[in-house]
């Protein structure tokens, strides 16, 4: 059975992702109810039988640690764009071949 390791700092998660060179990263955008109260983003880095997990939460109009923007629709619902998450990861990790999956599309 594998283990889960929580990584608290974005820079630590980033260094680990660069060092381990995984084939993929999975992300989960966590919506709260009502959607006006967006909760955050979870990144999962699978390496062998271990999953490294990084969690970021909202602060104002951005995520606290990654600074990914939080958008608001015409009804006041807050959300994160999938493309913003993917673009952020590709830029930060410098990997053209990295596969990035939403948990809901696996």
C-alpha positions as CSV (number, residue, x, y, z in Angstrom):
1,X,0.0,0.0,0.0
2,X,1.3,3.5,-0.9
3,X,1.6,6.5,1.3
4,X,0.5,10.1,1.0
5,X,2.9,12.9,2.0
6,X,1.6,16.4,2.4
7,X,3.9,19.2,1.2
8,X,3.1,22.6,2.7
9,X,5.3,25.0,0.7
10,X,4.9,25.5,-3.1
11,X,8.7,25.8,-3.5
12,X,9.2,22.5,-1.9
13,X,6.6,20.8,-4.1
14,X,8.1,22.5,-7.2
15,X,11.6,21.3,-6.3
16,X,10.3,17.8,-5.7
17,X,8.4,17.8,-9.1
18,X,11.5,19.0,-10.9
19,X,13.8,16.4,-9.2
20,X,11.5,13.4,-9.5
21,X,10.4,14.2,-13.1
22,X,7.0,12.5,-13.0
23,X,5.1,11.6,-16.1
24,X,2.0,13.4,-14.8
25,X,0.4,15.6,-12.1
26,X,-3.2,15.5,-11.1
27,X,-5.1,18.6,-9.8
28,X,-8.4,19.0,-8.1
29,X,-10.2,22.4,-8.0
30,X,-12.2,22.3,-4.8
31,X,-15.5,24.2,-4.9
32,X,-17.4,24.9,-1.8
33,X,-21.1,25.3,-1.5
34,X,-22.2,28.0,-2.3
35,X,-19.7,28.5,-5.1
36,X,-19.2,32.1,-3.9
37,X,-16.8,30.6,-1.3
38,X,-14.1,28.9,-3.4
39,X,-12.0,26.7,-1.3
40,X,-8.9,26.0,-3.3
41,X,-6.6,23.7,-5.3
42,X,-5.0,20.4,-4.6
43,X,-2.0,19.1,-6.6
44,X,-1.1,15.5,-6.5
45,X,2.4,14.3,-7.6
46,X,2.5,10.5,-8.0
47,X,6.0,9.1,-7.6
48,X,6.2,5.3,-7.4
49,X,3.9,4.2,-4.5
50,X,3.9,7.6,-2.9
51,X,1.6,10.6,-3.6
52,X,2.9,14.0,-2.7
53,X,0.0,16.4,-2.1
54,X,0.1,20.2,-2.1
55,X,-3.0,22.2,-1.1
56,X,-3.5,25.9,-1.8
57,X,-6.4,28.0,-0.7
58,X,-8.0,31.3,-1.7
59,X,-6.9,34.7,-0.4
60,X,-8.7,37.6,-2.0
61,X,-8.7,37.2,-5.8
62,X,-5.7,34.7,-5.9
63,X,-4.6,31.5,-4.4
64,X,-2.5,32.1,-1.4
65,X,0.7,30.2,-2.3
66,X,0.7,29.8,-6.1
67,X,-1.0,33.2,-6.8
68,X,-3.2,31.6,-9.5
69,X,-6.0,34.0,-10.2
70,X,-9.6,33.4,-8.9
71,X,-12.2,34.6,-11.3
72,X,-15.8,35.6,-10.6
73,X,-18.8,35.0,-13.0
74,X,-21.8,37.3,-13.5
75,X,-23.6,35.5,-10.6
76,X,-20.8,36.1,-8.2
77,X,-19.5,32.5,-8.2
78,X,-15.8,32.2,-7.8
79,X,-13.8,29.7,-9.9
80,X,-10.3,28.8,-11.2
81,X,-9.8,28.1,-14.9
82,X,-8.3,24.7,-15.8
83,X,-6.1,26.5,-18.3
84,X,-4.7,28.8,-15.6
85,X,-3.7,25.8,-13.5
86,X,-2.1,23.9,-16.5
87,X,-0.3,27.0,-17.7
88,X,1.1,27.7,-14.2
89,X,2.4,24.2,-13.8
90,X,4.0,24.1,-17.3
91,X,5.7,27.4,-16.7
92,X,6.8,26.7,-13.1
93,X,8.1,23.2,-13.8
94,X,9.5,23.9,-17.3
95,X,8.3,20.6,-18.7
96,X,6.7,20.4,-22.2
97,X,6.1,16.7,-21.8
98,X,4.4,16.8,-18.5
99,X,0.8,15.4,-18.6
100,X,-1.6,17.4,-16.4
101,X,-4.9,15.9,-15.5
102,X,-8.0,17.1,-13.7
103,X,-9.1,14.6,-11.2
104,X,-12.5,14.6,-12.8
105,X,-11.2,13.6,-16.3
106,X,-9.2,10.6,-15.1
